[in-house]
Amino acid sequence: MSVIRPVPTQWTTYYLAYSRLLNLRHTLENVVKDDAARAPVDCHIIQPQHEHSTLEKASRMVEIIKDNQF
């Protein structure tokens, strides 16, 4: 399974994208939990050597996945 990116001109792509995210929810949560259990140098999502903007984006993504209203 993969994440679908919506196309602004077609509303059904938004529906399909959100539907796919809901299907992937538990998988994404498990990936975040597994990554959080790793040592900082072994993390795959938030890696210290990345640029600041990349770290911020990854941190926001992780917070969204951890949010109960996801």
GIRA-V207919 format. One record per residue. N is the residue number from 1. OMEGA is omega in radians with two decimals (* if undefined). Layout:
# GIRA-V207919
N:OMEGA ; N:OMEGA
This chain:
# GIRA-V207919
1:3.11 ; 2:3.12 ; 3:3.11 ; 4:3.09 ; 5:-3.10 ; 6:3.05 ; 7:-3.02 ; 8:-3.06 ; 9:-3.11 ; 10:-3.05 ; 11:-3.12 ; 12:3.11 ; 13:3.05 ; 14:3.11 ; 15:-3.11 ; 16:3.12 ; 17:3.13 ; 18:3.09 ; 19:3.12 ; 20:3.11 ; 21:3.10 ; 22:3.09 ; 23:-3.12 ; 24:-3.01 ; 25:-3.08 ; 26:3.08 ; 27:3.12 ; 28:3.11 ; 29:3.12 ; 30:3.10 ; 31:3.13 ; 32:3.13 ; 33:3.13 ; 34:-3.13 ; 35:-3.14 ; 36:-3.12 ; 37:-3.12 ; 38:3.01 ; 39:-3.09 ; 40:-3.14 ; 41:-3.12 ; 42:-3.12 ; 43:3.13 ; 44:-3.06 ; 45:-3.13 ; 46:-3.10 ; 47:-3.07 ; 48:-3.07 ; 49:3.13 ; 50:3.11 ; 51:-3.10 ; 52:-3.12 ; 53:3.11 ; 54:3.11 ; 55:3.11 ; 56:-3.14 ; 57:3.12 ; 58:3.12 ; 59:3.10 ; 60:3.12 ; 61:3.14 ; 62:3.12 ; 63:3.11 ; 64:-3.14 ; 65:3.13 ; 66:-3.10 ; 67:-3.14 ; 68:-3.13 ; 69:-3.13 ; 70:*
